Amino acid sequence: MGFVDYEVDGAVATITINRPKALNALNSQVLDDLNAVLDGVDINTVRCVILTGAGEKSFVAGADIGEMSTLTKAEGEAFGKKGNDVFRKLETLPVPTIAAVNGFALGGGCEISMSCDIRICSDNALFGQPEVGLGITPGFGGTQRLARIVGVGIAKQLIYTARNIKADEAYRIGLVNAVYPQEELLPAAKKMAETIAKNAPIAVRNCKKAINDGLQVNIDDALVIEEKLFGDCFETEDQKAGMGNFLAPKEQKVKVVPFKNC
Ligand code: DAK
């Protein structure tokens, strides 16, 4: 649909921001399209989602500067809320998400990648939060998520200086998990997604929730969250199948347990 493509291959879905003429910059239409695509992800069948950008030059070159340039204060706030709501929907999507960053990931582009669980990138990727050079703050969670991922000191330096960093530096500071030649990026993302998709889906979803929710509270409350999500796995068909396979006689064991997501 519109500026966002959605493709499902087995248990892996790929969302592609497709506005290459503007280097996949996020305008209101892109955000609306992405919102609709996220609403349509069927977690009964999809077990992992890849997010990428169309073309070989840019993942997402930020929020649309042309559209933002004429906003009033109230419109700016509304635009920020629209982006934050969509990014939060992506971040809390029950299934894991992998950002395959294939080029520029600036401003809102860096921010949307940070709303995914895992980031990998191509060797031509460029990350940065250039907002203070444009007279604004990083508005789609950049001040919040960057510090949580790479630590407060590095995040403050990157945001205050508005300096862009290349793939190798993004890897060094832990912003991305791995760097690939451009042509190997999507295959690597798919391979990782398929590996995730082979594991018990209820358990994987509960791990995501435990990590995300646990990081927002103190350790005692976090462990209670973990206990509940651990308990939630029991009595599922998947738990019975996973443990049953481990305990089965050697000749009856299977390499890949056919988890049914129930
Ligand atoms: N917005 C709109 N159009 C963009 C764009 C962007 N962010 N980035 C690139 N484009 C467009 C260019 O205008 C150009 O369009 P035409 O002139 O061809 O019509 C086309 O994409 C190709 O771009 P270039 O010709 O510039 O390509 P180059 O290879 O020469 O340069 C570049 C690539 C990525 C270095 C350059 O385009 C660039 O610097 N782009 C801007 C990058 C940037 O500053 N991004 C951060 C945007 S600010 C908030 C909410 C959200 C945000 C902040 C606050 N709140 C509510 C508080 C988010 C802010 C941002 O993301």
Boltz pocket constraint, residues with backbone or C-beta under 6 A from the ligand:
constraints:
  - pocket:
      binder: B
      contacts: [[A, 20], [A, 21], [A, 22], [A, 23], [A, 25], [A, 61], [A, 62], [A, 63], [A, 64], [A, 65], [A, 66], [A, 76], [A, 77], [A, 79], [A, 80], [A, 81], [A, 83], [A, 104], [A, 106], [A, 107], [A, 108], [A, 109], [A, 130], [A, 131], [A, 134], [A, 136], [A, 137], [A, 138], [A, 139], [A, 140]]
      max_distance: 6.0
